[in-house]
Amino acid sequence: MILALRQLFSRSQESAPAQVPEAERVYAIGDIHGRSDLFEALIEAVEADDAERGPAETTVILLGDLVDRGPDSVGVVQLAWDWQKRRKVRILAGNHEEMFLRSFHDTEMLRHFLRHGGRETLWSYGIDRRELKLATLEETQKLMDAAVPGRDRVFMDNFEDMITIGDYLFVHAGINPDVPLEDQKRQDLRWIREPFLSHSKAYGPVVVHGHSISEAPDERTNRIGIDTGAYASGVLTALVLEGGNREFLSAIQGEDGEIRVTAGPQAA
């Protein structure tokens, strides 16, 4: 059952709020990490919310880390693939997509991948748990080659690194505060935590990112973090941007297992 509630909230009037262009609307969704159940509920909520708000040029941005840790990475990839066929969905590459793709030809990266949620991804692609446990790294790569469709690998390989819309910059992990935007390195865009998270000065655009988990959306003057740890917390969050307004939609799994969607100011 999806419970959709909307609550508008005011912005500080001390300075002009960041804006998306007129007649545009953006939904940015944080790290999904194999939680196809939460993702499917949030897709349904976004579609209903977008229809209710009326006509606009709507863009959905997935902030990366679709795979690993959670139980159904293959389902998440399929949902993202299907959704992109129906509407404008842009997808950023996270560090977990990078680890996954590099693991097909780099055994040291494969070792790292398996330690950080990769086993769950491979199980979701149908690789037998016992066979994976007994396999060498080289044997695991052969199992991956056989189990993971080339289509999925090409799909993930084409994810983007950075998206700019209006006064907002969307990346997976963050940016290096000491480097101009045009010179940012892919390593930082996908992996950085510090000094990005503690930096308090303006970046120019407001940076919307995932990668670093917080209990609720982490809204600062210069950045907004929306990775609410879906695979562990049962909470998947979307940021809704229109004009100078910001709202949040969250798909939340309750103690009874039921998933509900709530809306409103849930920033930490």
C-alpha positions in Angstrom: 0.0 0.0 0.0 1.3 3.4 -0.9 0.4 6.3 1.3 1.2 9.6 -0.5 1.3 12.7 1.6 2.6 16.1 0.5 3.8 18.9 2.8 5.3 22.1 1.4 7.9 23.9 3.5 9.3 27.3 3.3 12.8 28.3 2.4 14.9 30.9 4.2 14.5 34.4 2.7 18.0 35.5 3.6 19.2 34.6 0.1 17.7 33.7 -3.2 17.1 29.9 -3.2 18.7 27.7 -5.8 16.5 27.3 -8.8 15.7 24.8 -11.6 14.7 26.4 -14.9 11.1 27.5 -15.4 8.7 24.8 -16.5 11.2 22.1 -15.4 10.9 19.6 -12.6 13.6 17.2 -11.2 13.3 14.1 -9.1 16.7 12.9 -7.8 16.8 9.4 -6.2 19.5 8.3 -3.8 21.5 5.0 -3.6 19.1 2.1 -4.2 21.6 -0.8 -3.5 19.5 -3.7 -4.7 16.2 -2.7 -3.0 13.9 -3.2 -5.9 10.9 -3.2 -3.6 11.6 0.3 -2.4 12.6 1.5 -5.9 9.4 0.2 -7.4 7.3 1.9 -4.7 9.2 5.2 -5.3 8.8 4.9 -9.1 5.0 4.6 -8.5 5.0 7.6 -6.2 7.1 9.8 -8.5 4.8 9.0 -11.4 1.7 9.9 -9.4 3.3 13.0 -7.9 4.5 14.2 -11.4 1.0 13.7 -12.8 -0.6 15.5 -10.0 1.6 18.6 -10.3 0.8 19.1 -13.9 2.7 19.6 -17.1 6.5 20.2 -16.9 9.7 19.0 -18.5 10.5 16.4 -16.0 13.9 14.7 -15.5 14.5 11.8 -13.1 18.1 11.4 -11.9 19.3 8.2 -10.2 22.4 9.1 -8.2 24.2 5.8 -8.7 24.9 2.7 -6.6 21.9 0.8 -8.1 23.7 -2.5 -7.3 25.3 -4.4 -4.4 24.4 -5.0 -0.7 20.6 -5.4 -1.2 18.9 -8.6 -2.4 17.8 -7.7 -5.9 20.4 -5.7 -7.9 19.3 -7.4 -11.1 15.7 -6.3 -10.5 16.8 -2.7 -9.8 18.8 -2.6 -13.1 15.7 -3.9 -15.0 13.4 -1.4 -13.4 15.8 1.4 -14.3 16.1 0.1 -17.8 12.4 -0.1 -18.2 11.7 3.3 -16.7 14.3 5.0 -19.0 12.3 3.7 -21.9 9.1 5.4 -20.7 10.5 8.8 -19.6 13.6 11.0 -19.2 15.7 9.1 -16.7 19.4 10.0 -16.4 21.6 7.7 -14.3 24.9 8.6 -12.6 27.7 6.0 -12.1 28.4 5.2 -8.5 31.5 3.6 -7.1 29.7 0.2 -6.9 28.9 0.2 -10.6 32.6 1.0 -11.1 33.7 -2.0 -8.9 31.2 -4.3 -10.6 32.3 -3.5 -14.1 36.0 -3.6 -13.3 35.6 -6.9 -11.6 35.1 -8.7 -14.9 38.8 -8.2 -15.8 40.5 -7.1 -12.6 40.8 -9.8 -9.9 42.0 -7.4 -7.2 38.9 -5.2 -7.8 36.8 -8.4 -7.8 38.1 -9.2 -4.3 37.2 -5.7 -3.1 33.8 -6.0 -4.8 32.9 -9.3 -3.2 33.7 -7.8 0.3 31.5 -4.8 -0.2 28.1 -6.3 -1.3 29.1 -7.9 -4.6 28.1 -11.4 -3.5 24.5 -10.2 -3.2 24.7 -8.8 -6.7 26.0 -12.0 -8.2 23.4 -14.1 -6.3 20.7 -11.9 -7.8 22.0 -12.8 -11.3 21.5 -16.5 -10.5 25.0 -17.6 -9.5 24.7 -20.4 -7.0 25.8 -19.4 -3.5 27.8 -22.6 -2.8 29.5 -22.5 -6.2 30.5 -18.9 -5.7 31.8 -19.6 -2.2 34.1 -22.4 -3.6 35.2 -20.6 -6.7 38.6 -18.9 -7.2 38.6 -15.3 -8.4 39.3 -16.4 -11.9 36.5 -19.0 -11.7 34.2 -16.3 -10.3 35.0 -14.1 -13.4 33.9 -16.9 -15.6 30.7 -17.3 -13.7 30.0 -13.6 -14.0 30.7 -13.7 -17.7 28.1 -16.4 -18.1 25.5 -15.0 -15.8 25.5 -11.2 -16.3 24.0 -10.2 -19.7 26.1 -8.0 -21.9 23.2 -5.6 -22.2 23.4 -4.9 -18.4 27.1 -4.3 -18.6 26.8 -1.9 -21.5 23.8 -0.1 -19.8 25.9 0.5 -16.6 29.0 1.4 -18.6 27.0 4.3 -20.1 26.0 5.9 -16.8 27.0 9.5 -16.5 29.5 11.2 -14.0 28.0 14.6 -13.6 24.7 16.4 -14.5 23.9 20.1 -14.2 20.3 21.5 -14.2 19.8 25.1 -13.3 21.6 25.9 -10.0 22.1 22.3 -9.1 24.9 19.9 -9.8 24.2 16.2 -9.4 27.0 13.7 -8.7 27.3 10.3 -7.0 29.7 11.0 -4.1 30.6 14.7 -4.3 33.3 17.0 -5.6 36.8 18.1 -4.6 36.4 21.6 -3.1 39.9 22.6 -4.3 39.3 21.7 -7.9 37.3 23.7 -10.5 34.1 21.9 -11.6 35.4 21.5 -15.1 38.5 19.7 -13.8 36.9 17.3 -11.4 38.3 13.8 -11.5 36.1 10.7 -11.9 37.7 9.2 -8.8 36.4 12.0 -6.7 32.9 12.2 -8.3 32.4 8.5 -7.5 34.3 8.0 -4.2 35.0 11.2 -2.3 33.9 11.8 1.3 36.3 14.3 2.8 37.0 17.1 2.4 33.7 17.4 0.5 31.3 16.6 3.4 32.8 19.0 5.9 33.4 21.9 3.4 31.1 24.8 4.4 31.8 27.3 1.6 29.6 27.6 -1.5 30.5 25.5 -4.5 28.6 27.7 -6.9 25.8 25.2 -7.7 24.2 23.3 -4.9 25.6 19.7 -5.0 23.1 16.9 -4.8 24.7 13.6 -4.0 24.4 10.1 -2.5 27.3 7.8 -1.3 27.5 9.0 2.3 24.6 7.6 4.4 22.6 9.8 6.8 19.4 8.9 8.7 17.5 11.6 6.9 18.2 13.9 4.0 21.3 16.0 4.9 20.5 19.4 3.6 23.2 22.1 3.9 23.6 25.5 2.3 26.1 24.1 -0.3 25.0 20.4 -0.7 22.1 18.0 -0.2 22.9 14.4 0.6 20.1 11.9 0.0 21.6 8.5 0.6 19.4 7.2 3.5 20.9 3.7 3.5 18.1 1.9 1.7 19.7 -1.6 1.9 20.0 -1.4 5.7 17.4 1.2 6.8 14.6 0.3 4.5 14.3 4.0 3.5 14.9 5.2 -0.1 14.7 8.9 -0.6 14.0 11.2 -3.6 14.5 15.0 -3.7 11.9 16.9 -5.7 13.0 20.2 -7.2 10.7 22.7 -9.0 11.4 26.5 -9.3 13.0 27.4 -5.9 11.1 24.7 -3.9 12.5 21.5 -2.5 10.5 18.6 -1.2 11.3 15.0 -0.3 9.6 11.7 -1.1 10.6 8.6 0.9 9.7 5.0 0.4 9.8 3.5 3.9 9.5 -0.2 4.9 7.7 -0.5 8.2 8.2 -3.1 10.9 5.2 -4.9 9.4 7.1 -5.1 6.1 4.6 -2.8 4.3 6.1 -0.1 2.2 4.6 3.4 2.4 5.6 6.6 0.7 5.7 9.8 2.7 6.4 13.4 1.5 7.6 16.6 3.2 10.5 18.2 5.0 12.5 15.3 6.4 16.0 16.9 6.3 18.3 16.2 9.3 
